[in-house]
């Protein structure tokens, strides 16, 4: 039987030979930003670093100083603008170049100048890469590692070494890979990180090689860095811990080059809740869902609904057998208490359900609803889903629908009218592949009434939805203060009934206030009208729950 620690986490007995704790090294700001579609500003990177520290990771790899102006600025500003509580900042670079003295290597000097007490350098541990990529000898490859670590240690720095392609190299020529390990050890490395750089290793290989490495590591701390190319990054990270690693590198939401890195939002709860291994401060595990959402927002990435532990669908149950059982005993269909990771149980209501499903959903939302109103909602759901609505993915719209059935009327604003004008400027008027000068300008005019005051405004945006929201915000002009924190995160359009130009269009809009994320739906023959209905619902929901945004202990996403 498990017990509960002061942070409210269940105490899980550790398997024999497993470590009591793992150091969490976050590389979202270095490896993570190599993910396709991510290009943060320096301000974004500083804000992400604050979120990582809020979560309680031990190390934050900030980037490669000297590699680009953005990372140079980041480290310069981080020393004065970042106040970190649990985390320490790390600068990343590489070993000296072949045939160059460490004292003369620019990359190593940039690391020294970065202003961090800890640096992490990457070097080759696969003989194939030394001879074919670096085009030098194996002895020189080992010397590059040793000389670089020794030089950085002489500057008073803590040095981590990322042994690139460790597992592939070990399988190819273990003697050379172990030569790299011993060279790093003799030079005084503080942590030797085994990297599955190509992401092609499987858990049994990782555990075996990590165990064999640990047996000859002579007291050196071992780390693990895994890519997700075979879909095994988290499993490989756990396998390496079983093999002897006590330092783990990953990213929030698994961002990273190609298919990404080990996702810390899955790895950390797995170790803490399943294996009883300490990772981040236990009282901060409840923040992991909101940190996941906030980092996605800062990096301009859409949420991943099916993400384990932190996704909005991670603890979602459809009406039927699961919902019936879980309403009585949550552990019948939930592998852990979602509140432990800042998430929550969701009961999905669709046209397959009836009055009982609506009543259950209302109860979960804290809404009192009588049987007549619940039956009315259930009937409306069947009709609306037949028309193209899909409330399983738009819980916020469903909640508003249930509230309205009880007689609730939103008190925030009344829409009098809206209009969108799209102007094609310059160019040919018929977009050609070489017509790069063509420009589309979208203007929106919105008129609303707030407290009997008629408000009207015009705004320009990058598309109809952006323009509509900009015009709405301009019209409101500060009269709804909570609106300042509500912004668009994602916009999806789907043709439900492909009837040509008069097809039915379904629009899903996701908004966020920085702490909470929600999705609303609109359906119409007109894409602008569908977008407006989804946008208006999203704003109303955000205003309704505005008071909850400042409560950090509030469980995270609801839809």
N, C-alpha and C positions, 0 to 999 in steps of 0.2 A: 504494500500500500504506500502511495506517495504522500509526502507531507507538503506543507506550504511554507515558503520562506517569507521574511518580512516584506519583500517586494510583491508578494502575492503570486509568485511563480511556483508551480509544483516542483518538488525536489525529486529528481530522477536519479536513481543509482547509476553510477558509471560502470561501464564494462571494464573488466580487468585489463590493465595496461594502458588505458586511455588517459590522456592528460587532464588535469583539473581545470585548466584554462587555456584559451587560445587568444593570441594577439590578433586583432582585426586591423588590417592595413587596407585602406580604401584608395583605389586608383581611378575613381570616377573622373577626376579632373585631368588625368593624363591619358590612361588607356581608354577610359570610358568615352571621352570626347572624340575618339577616332571612329565612333559608330556613325554610319551613314546618316546624314540629316542633322547631326549635332554640330553647332558652331557657336559656342557661348561667347559673350563679351567678357571683359575682365570683371565688370560688376556682377555678371551672372556667376562667374567662378567664385568670387568672394562670397556671394550669397549661398552657393552650394556648400562651400567650406563651412559656413556657419551651421547649416543643416546637418552636416556630417558630425560636427562637434556636438551638436544637440543630441544626436543619436548615441554618441559616446564611443566612437571608434578610437583606437589607439594612435593610428597614423593616418595622415592625409597626404597623399602624393599630389603635389600641386601642379606639376608640369615639368617641362624641360627648359630650364633657364638658358637663354642664348640661342635656342632653336628658332624662336620667332618673337616679334615685338610684344605680342600678347602675353606670353609667359614671362618675359622680362619685366613687363609692367606689373603682372600679378605678384611676383615675388617682391618687387619694390614696394608695392602698396600693402601686401600682406603683413609686412613687419610692423607697420604702423596702424593699419586699419582692422586687423583681425585680433580679437581677444579670445583665445581658445581655452576651454575648460579642461577637457579630458584628452584632446588630441594634440599631436605634435606634427608640425609641417615637415614634409620631405621633398627634396629636390631630386629630380631624375636626370640621368645622363648615361653615357657609355664609357667603356674602358678607353684607354689611350689607343691611338691608331698604331697600326703595325709600323715598326721602324722609327717611331717617334718617342722621345723620352717623356715620361709622365710629367715632369716639371715643365715641359714645353707644350703640353697638349691643351688646346683652347677649351675643349669640353670640360676637362677637369678643373681648369681655372674658373670657368663659369659656375661650376658647382660650388666652389669655395666662396665665390662672390655672392651666391644666392641668399646668404644670410640665415640658412637653416642649420640646425645642429646635427641633422641626420641627412644623409644622401643615399640614394639607391642607384647603382650602376648595373648596366646589362652587359653581358659578355657571352661569347660562344662556349658551349660545352659539348657540341657535336662535331666530331672530326671532319665530317663532310662540309660543314659550313666554314671551318677554318681553312681548309685547303681549297675549296671552290668559291666561297663568297669573299673571304678575306685574302685568299691567294697567298698564304704564308705557311710557315711550318707549324707543326703541332707544339713544338717547344716555345716558339714565339707566341702562339696563342695562349699558352699557359702563363708566359711571362707578362703578357698584356694585362691579364687579370691580376696577377700578384703585384705588379708595379703600380697599377692604378689604385688598388686598395691600400697599399702601403703609403703611397703619396697622400691620399685623403686622410688616412689615420694620422699621419704626421702633422696635418693641419688641425688636428683636434676634433675631427668629425666622427660620428657614429656611421658605419658603413654597412649597408645591406647590398648583397650581390644577387642579381637575377640571373640564374644560370639558364640562358636561353636554350630551348630545345633539349632540356635535360633528359626527358624520357626517351625521345627518339635517339639522342646521342648515346644514352646508356645501353639501349638495345643494339645499337650499331657497334659501339666500341666502348665498353664499360671502363676499360683501362684508362683511356684518355679522359673520359668524364670524371673519373675519380682523381686523375691527375689535376684537373681543374679544381675539384673540391679541396684537395690537399694544398694546392697553391694559394687558394683563397684563405684557408685556415692559417697557414704559416704567415700570411701577410696581416692577419688580425681581423678578418671579417667578423662582423657582429651577428649577421644572420645570412645563411646561405639558402636562397630560394630556388626550389626546383620548379621549373616552368614547363608546362605542356603547351608550348608556343603554337603549334599547329592544331591543337585541340583534338587530336585523333586517338589519344590513348583511352583505354577502358579501365574501369575501377580496379579490376583484379591486377592489371599490370601496374597501375599507380601504387596500390598498396604494397605489392611485392618489391618494387624498385625503391619506394620510400623507406621500407623496412630495411632493405639491404644497405641503402645509403646511411640510414641512422646507425647501423651497426658499426660503421667505420668513420663516423663523423667526429669522433673524438671530442665530444662535449659541445660541439658547435650547435647553435640553434638552427633548426631547419624550418623553412617556410615552403608554402605551396602557392603557385599561381597557375590557374587553369583557364583555358579558352573553351568555348562551348560548341565547337564545330561538329562534334559527334553527339551533342545533346547531353553530355555527361559532366559538364563543368562542376556542378554542385556535388554530384556523386563522387567525382574524382577528388574534390576538395576534402570530403569526408574520408575517403579512402586514404588520402595522404596523412590525415590526422591519425587514423588508425595505424599508419605505418611509422609515425613518429614526428610529424610536423607539429609545431606549436605556434606558428605564425602563418596567417592565411591572407592572401591578397584577392580582392574582388571589387566589384562596383555595385552601386545602387541600381536596381532594376536590371542588372546584367548587361548594361551598356558596354560596348567595346568593339574593337575591330572585327569585321566580318559578321559572325553570328553572336559575338559578344563574349563577355567574361563570366566568371562565376558570380551569380547573383547573390549579393550579401543579404537581401531581404528574404531569401529562402535559406541560405547557409546558416545564418546566425540563429534563427528560431529552431532549425533542425538540431544544431549543436546544443542550444540552451534547453529546449523543451523536450527533445527526444533522447539526448545522450547525457544530459546533466553536466555539460561542460560550460564553464563561465566564458562569456565573450565580451559583450558590452555591459555596462552597469545594469543590473537586473531591473531597476526601477525605470529604465529608459526603453525597455523592449516595447512598452505600450506605445511609444512614439514611432515605431518603425513603419506603420502604414501611412501616417501623415508625412513622414520624411520622404517616403517613396513617392507620394503624390506631389509634394512640393518640389523635389528634385526634377521630376518629369516636367513639371510646369516651368521651372527655371531654364531647363534645357530645351524647351519648346517641343517636347515629345508627347504623343498621346498616351493616356493611361493604358495599361494592359489588364483588361478585366479578369482574365483567367489566371493571373499571376498567383502562385501559391502564397498563402498567408495574408498578403497585403492587397490583392486584387478585389475589386468590388463584387466579383462573382465567386470568390474563394469560399464563402460560407452562404451561398445562395441556394435555396431549395424551392423546387417547383411544387405546386399544389398536387397532392396525392399521398402516396404511401410515406415518402420521406417527410413531408410537411406534417402529416398527422402524428408521426412518431416523434419528431424533433420538438414539436410544441409541448410534448409531455416530458421527454428526456433528451436534452440537446446532444448528449454523447452517443446517441444511437446512430447519428449520421454526420457527426463532426469530430475530426481527429484531435482537435484541441479546442479550448475555449477561445473564440475569436477576440474577446476583450483583452487577452494577454498580449496580442500584437496590435491593439488599437483598431481592430476591425469589428464587425458585428454580423449577426445572423440576419439574413434577408429571406423573406418568403415571397416567391414570385407568384403573381396572380395573372392568369391568362384566361382565354375563352374556354379552356378546359375545366376551369374551376367553377364553383357556385357560391352561394351565399356564405357558406361556412369558411371558404377561403378568404373572402373579403373581410369577414369578421375577424379572422385570425390576423390578417395583415393590418387591419385597423388597430387591433389590440397591441400589436408590436409597435405601431407608431404612436401609441398613447392617445388614440382618438376613440371617443365613445360613439358608437353607431348602433342604431336600432335595427331590428330584422328587416323592416320595410325598406329602409335606406340601403342596407346591405344587398337586398335582393335587386334593388334598382341599379346599383353599381354593377352587380354581376350581369344583369341583362344588358346594360350599356356596354360593358366590356365585350360581350359576344358580338354586338352590332358593330362596334368600333373596330375590333380586330378583323371583322369581315370586310371592312372598308379599307384596311391597310395599316391600322395602328398596331403597335407591337409593344405592349407595356412592360414586358419582361426586361427590356433594355432601357426603360424610361421610368424608373421608380418615382422620380420627382413628379412627373405628370400624373402618375397613378395616385400619389398622396394628395395632390391638389384636387383630383377628381373625388376621392373619398371625402375630403373635407367639405367640398361643395355639396355633396349629397346630404351632409348633416346640417346644411343651412349656412355654412360659413361663406362669407363674401370677402374677397380680398380687398383691403382698405387702402391700398397704396396709390393707385392711379387708375384713370379711365382713359382708354384709347379712343380718340375722336376720329383720327384718320392717319394714314401713312401713304407715302408715294415714293417710288424709286425711279430714277432717271439714269439711263446708261448712255453715255456719249462716246462715240468713237472719234478720236482726234488724230490727225496726221495719217500718214500711210495711205494705202490703196482702198481701204474699206472692205477688202476681201483678203483676209490675212494670208500672205504668201510666206513660204519658208524663209525668204530673204528679207521680209518686210519688218526689220527689227525696230523701225521707227514708229510703228503703229502703237497707239496708246488708248486704253479704255479708262474713262473716268466715270465713277459711279457717285451720284448724289442721292441723298435720301431726305425727305421732308416728313417730320413726325409731329403730330399735334396730340397732346395729352391734357387731361384735366386732373389737377391735384388740389384738394381742398377748395373746390369751386373756382380755381384759377386756371384759365386756359393758357397753355404754354405751347409754343411752336418754335421749331428750330430746323435748320438745314445743316447737313454735314456731308463731307466727302469721305469715301472709304475705299479700301481695296477689295471691292466686290459688294454685292447687295447687303449681305448680312452685316458686314463690318460697317457699312455706311448707315444702315438702320440703327444699329446699336449706338454708333457715334452721335446720330441725330437725337436719339432718345435721351442719351446722357446729357447732351447739350440742352435739350428742352427742360429736363428736370433741374439742371443747374444747381446742384447741391441740396435740393429739398429732401432728397432721400439719401442721407449720409452713408448708409451701408452699401449703396450702389458703387461707391468708390473702390470697394474691395472685390467686386464681382467682375470677372472678365472671362472672355471666351477662351476655351481650351481646345475644342475640337468641333468640327462640323462635317456631318456625313449626309450624303444624299443617295437614295436608292429608288429606282423605278419599280413600283409594286405591280402595276398592271401595264404591261408594255403595249399600250393602245396607240402608238404613234405619238404625234405632238400633243394629244390630249390625255396622255398617260397619267395615272395617279402617282404622285411623288411623295415619298416619305423622307422627312428630314429629322435627323437627330442632332441636337446641340448639347455639348458638354460645357459647363461653366465651373468656375472655382472661385473661392474666396481666400485661397492660400492655405486653408486648413481642411476644407471639405470640398468634394467634387460631386457634381450631380448631372444627370442627363434628362432632357425633356424631348418631347416628340411633337411633330406637326405633320399632318397629312392633307393634301389638297391636289387638285388638278393644276394649281398654280404654284410653282416652286417658291415664289416670293411670299405668298400667303402662308404656305406650310412653314417656311423659315421664320416668319414673324410670330406665328402661334407658338412654335417651339421656343423662340427667344423670349417672348413675353412670359410664358410659363416658367422658364429658367430664372428670369429676374424675380418674379413673384416668389418662387421657392427660396431663392437666396435672401430676399428681404424677410421672409417669414422666419427663417432660421438664423438671421444675422447675429442674434445674441449668443449663439453657440460657438461662433468662430473663435472667440478669444479664450475658450476653455481648452487648454492643451490636453487635458485628461479625457476630453470627449472622444469616444471612438471615432475612427476616421470615416472614409467614404461610405455613402449610403446607396449609391446607384452608379 
